[in-house]
Amino acid sequence: MSELSFTVNEKGTIGLDPLEQPTQRPALPRPLKNRAQDAQDEMRRPQAAVLYRALKAAGSEGLSWKECWALSTDEEFVVGPIVIWMRFHGCEVVARYDPVGGETRFYLV
């Protein structure tokens, strides 16, 4: 443990010696929260659960990968962002474009 040294200025005020004062690190900036992104993530979680269950059920029923279609074209249920969310959270989903049907199909790995 180091010793503290004190100084007394001309007015009689006592303080720590400037050479012995502990150094403080500058505060790190807080990460900015993207509230719009957080709201979208909250919306994607239940949608990802629905998509995951549908893909899992299709695989367990013996359907071919080609029969596992995207669930909807509704703007609130766009499959692409849901798949990105699932991949980001550790679920392995493969997207394959079907030139005959002209659509992208998604499969669990």
C-alpha positions in Angstrom: 0.0 0.0 0.0 1.4 3.4 -1.0 1.5 6.3 1.4 -0.6 9.4 0.7 1.0 12.8 0.8 -1.0 15.9 1.5 -0.4 19.5 0.6 -1.6 22.7 2.3 -2.1 25.7 0.1 -1.7 29.3 1.1 -5.3 29.5 2.2 -4.9 26.6 4.5 -6.9 24.1 2.4 -5.6 20.5 2.7 -5.7 18.3 -0.4 -3.9 15.3 -1.9 -0.6 15.9 -3.5 -1.3 16.2 -7.3 1.5 13.7 -8.0 0.0 11.1 -5.7 -3.7 11.4 -6.8 -5.1 8.2 -8.3 -5.7 8.5 -12.0 -9.2 7.9 -13.3 -9.9 6.4 -16.6 -12.2 8.3 -18.9 -15.7 6.9 -18.9 -16.4 4.6 -21.8 -19.3 5.7 -24.0 -22.5 3.7 -23.6 -23.6 1.7 -26.6 -26.5 3.4 -28.3 -29.7 1.3 -28.3 -31.6 1.1 -31.5 -35.1 1.0 -30.3 -36.5 0.3 -33.8 -34.2 -2.7 -34.1 -35.2 -3.9 -30.6 -38.9 -3.7 -31.6 -38.3 -5.7 -34.8 -36.3 -8.3 -32.8 -39.2 -8.6 -30.4 -41.5 -9.1 -33.3 -39.2 -11.7 -35.0 -38.9 -14.0 -32.0 -42.4 -15.4 -32.1 -42.4 -15.5 -35.9 -39.1 -17.4 -35.8 -40.7 -19.9 -33.4 -43.6 -20.4 -35.8 -41.2 -20.9 -38.8 -39.0 -23.3 -36.8 -41.9 -25.5 -35.8 -43.3 -25.5 -39.4 -39.9 -26.5 -40.8 -39.4 -29.2 -38.1 -42.8 -30.6 -38.6 -42.3 -30.8 -42.4 -39.1 -32.7 -41.9 -40.6 -35.1 -39.3 -43.5 -35.9 -41.6 -41.1 -37.1 -44.2 -41.6 -34.3 -46.7 -38.9 -33.5 -49.0 -36.9 -30.3 -48.6 -38.6 -28.9 -51.7 -42.0 -29.2 -50.0 -40.9 -26.9 -47.2 -42.1 -23.6 -48.5 -41.9 -20.2 -46.9 -45.0 -19.5 -44.8 -46.3 -16.2 -46.0 -45.8 -13.2 -48.1 -47.4 -10.8 -45.6 -45.2 -7.8 -45.0 -45.2 -8.4 -41.2 -44.1 -12.0 -41.8 -41.4 -11.6 -44.4 -39.3 -14.8 -44.1 -35.9 -13.3 -45.0 -35.5 -11.2 -41.8 -36.9 -14.0 -39.7 -34.3 -16.4 -41.1 -31.6 -13.8 -40.5 -32.8 -13.5 -36.9 -32.8 -17.3 -36.5 -29.2 -17.6 -37.9 -28.0 -14.9 -35.6 -29.4 -16.8 -32.6 -27.8 -20.1 -33.6 -30.4 -21.9 -35.7 -29.0 -23.4 -38.9 -31.3 -22.5 -41.8 -30.4 -23.0 -45.4 -32.1 -21.0 -48.2 -32.2 -22.4 -51.7 -33.7 -20.8 -54.8 -36.1 -23.0 -56.7 -35.9 -22.0 -60.4 -39.0 -24.0 -61.3 -41.2 -22.4 -58.7 -39.4 -19.1 -58.8 -39.2 -19.0 -55.0 -36.7 -19.3 -52.3 -37.3 -22.2 -49.9 -35.9 -22.6 -46.4 -34.8 -25.7 -44.7 -33.5 -26.7 -41.2 -30.0 -28.3 -41.2 
